[in-house]
Amino acid sequence: MKRHSWLFVFMLLSIIFMMTGCLQTEVDNEQPVPNEIAMTPIQEATIAAEVFKTKEYTIGEVPESPLPEDAILERYAEMEPYYAERYADKPVNYSYVLLALKAAEIQQASLQPENMKFTVYQELENYVDLDYTMDLLLDQQKGNLERVPLEGRLSLVKKDGKWLIQADDFDSKAFLKLIPQ
């Protein structure tokens, strides 16, 4: 009987140690990872601005000429989630969306933004203006690479936890060279 009680005590202690170890593992798993650092609103807005500008100025393939209506509608649908207002509420957005697409069509080039830099111009609660500079890389079908410097000011507003584009004062002089009237 003494052997069985010793075995019983050993099994009981083993079970207690196992449960304590399991509980400790669960507690450890619930603690935040030390590498995760909360971002400031400016950092969040800057990331949103970079994602937007990358999407806006990346045209992977040279579009057909003239631009087919379905390509234009597809481009509107791709860009609309980035704006704080619907296109119908702010008709000027229609022309903004087509700038890169039209430049790619006229220049017969794919487009890619590079060397993006953002600096804070103005910061208010849930609103930020960022000045930006970048190079727009045009990869023409003939094999020519052209780098076009761009600058502008992007206004973002935070709605429902997301930074959205309120306005974009883009580099109209640079685009006039790419899209001659």
Secondary structure as the mmCIF struct_conf table of DSSP 4:
data_model
#
loop_
_struct_conf.conf_type_id
_struct_conf.id
_struct_conf.beg_label_comp_id
_struct_conf.beg_label_asym_id
_struct_conf.beg_label_seq_id
_struct_conf.end_label_comp_id
_struct_conf.end_label_asym_id
_struct_conf.end_label_seq_id
HELX_RH_AL_P HELX_RH_AL_P1 LYS A 2 GLU A 30
BEND BEND1 GLN A 31 GLN A 31
HELX_LH_PP_P HELX_LH_PP_P1 PRO A 32 VAL A 33
TURN_TY1_P TURN_TY1_P1 PRO A 34 ASN A 35
HELX_LH_PP_P HELX_LH_PP_P2 ALA A 38 THR A 40
HELX_RH_AL_P HELX_RH_AL_P2 PRO A 41 TYR A 57
STRN STRN1 ILE A 59 ILE A 59
BEND BEND2 GLU A 61 GLU A 61
HELX_LH_PP_P HELX_LH_PP_P3 VAL A 62 GLU A 64
BEND BEND3 SER A 65 PRO A 66
HELX_LH_PP_P HELX_LH_PP_P4 LEU A 67 PRO A 68
HELX_RH_AL_P HELX_RH_AL_P3 GLU A 69 MET A 79
HELX_RH_3T_P HELX_RH_3T_P1 GLU A 80 TYR A 82
STRN STRN2 TYR A 83 TYR A 83
BEND BEND4 ALA A 84 GLU A 85
HELX_RH_3T_P HELX_RH_3T_P2 TYR A 87 ASP A 89
TURN_TY1_P TURN_TY1_P2 PRO A 91 PRO A 91
HELX_RH_AL_P HELX_RH_AL_P4 VAL A 92 GLN A 107
TURN_TY1_P TURN_TY1_P3 GLN A 108 GLN A 108
STRN STRN3 ALA A 109 LEU A 124
TURN_TY1_P TURN_TY1_P4 GLU A 125 ASN A 126
STRN STRN4 TYR A 127 GLN A 140
TURN_TY1_P TURN_TY1_P5 GLN A 141 LYS A 142
BEND BEND5 GLY A 143 GLY A 143
STRN STRN5 LEU A 145 LYS A 159
TURN_TY1_P TURN_TY1_P6 ASP A 160 GLY A 161
STRN STRN6 LYS A 162 ASP A 169
HELX_RH_AL_P HELX_RH_AL_P5 SER A 172 LEU A 178
BEND BEND6 ILE A 179 ILE A 179
#
